[in-house]
Amino acid sequence: MRFVKMHGLGNDFVIFEWKELQGVKDIASFSKRVCDRHFGVGADGVILVAPSDRAPFAMRIFNADGSEAEMCGNGIRCFAVYLWKRGRVADREFPVDTKAGIIVPRVTERNGKLAVKVNMGKPRLRASFIPIDVDAEQVVDYPLQVDGKTFALTAVSMGNPHAVIFDLPGDWEKVGESIEKHPLFPHKTNVEFVKVQNRKEALVKVWERGVGPTLACGTGACAVLVAGVLKGVLDREAQIHLPGGTLLVSWPDNQSDVFMEGPAEEVFEGKLSEEVLKVWK
Ligand SMILES: N[C@@H](CCC[C@H](N)C(=O)O)C(=O)O
């Protein structure tokens, strides 16, 4: 079973072709083992290049704990570069079928390296779409009690749920884990902790649903920009600085789609050993 290891700003993925996984009965436990950094290849997620009846390809993304996510911003940049480098798409811009709808990446170049600008679609702000069990049209600065402290939370869905907090507590990993599993979020949530540097730049740490702390999160960076605009603390285009590097995100107006641009890099190709595969077949 062949795979390709890729990353977007250190948020790393193992990419498989759909047909390679036909014998795998339990994709959740397969993904968990593949992502294990000691007993597997090691990654934040597994991405499948799958068939679609409404786009040339569908992207499926499984987190390191085996759960399936609706979308992945860094993942879709890797997905686009993977297909483009292999001549599997004719144009630099093409639609990709995801569980969050059709998303459109465009392969570009920055400083002689491949990069991808992605039309990430519209942010969903209604509480019921995120979903978050709060009786409100939009959830901006909702006071959430966690471990005896109160955090002002803004909820945004970029196809997947995000809880954005404009604060960076020392124990952000512990707080992130508690919010991910908070009963207010029926599908759990990703959590972003933000320090605004100025109206065009923010420093962000991410606790990802189904993974834990990661070096970057593309959908998270988009959610941060949208939340920052709603709160009036960020401009409509800003650099979102994550531990693994910087993404450029824009949201031209409240009715428009969100755009995200950043790099994606292939690291190595490999083959899973028969010994490991036996467990799932
Ligand atoms: N790292 C991703 C998001 C991956 C899915 C996420 N953990 C979830 O469960 O929603 C990104 O770059 O967007």
The ligand as an ORCA input file, in Angstrom:
! r2SCAN-3c Opt
* xyz 0 1
  N      -5.646     20.827     10.211
  C      -6.821     21.086      9.510
  C      -8.138     20.687     10.100
  C      -8.240     19.166     10.250
  C      -9.558     18.702     10.774
  C      -9.809     19.108     12.198
  N      -8.935     18.469     13.121
  C     -11.273     18.797     12.534
  O     -11.565     17.745     13.148
  O     -12.127     19.601     12.165
  C      -6.808     22.383      8.740
  O      -5.716     22.760      8.289
  O      -7.857     22.967      8.503
*
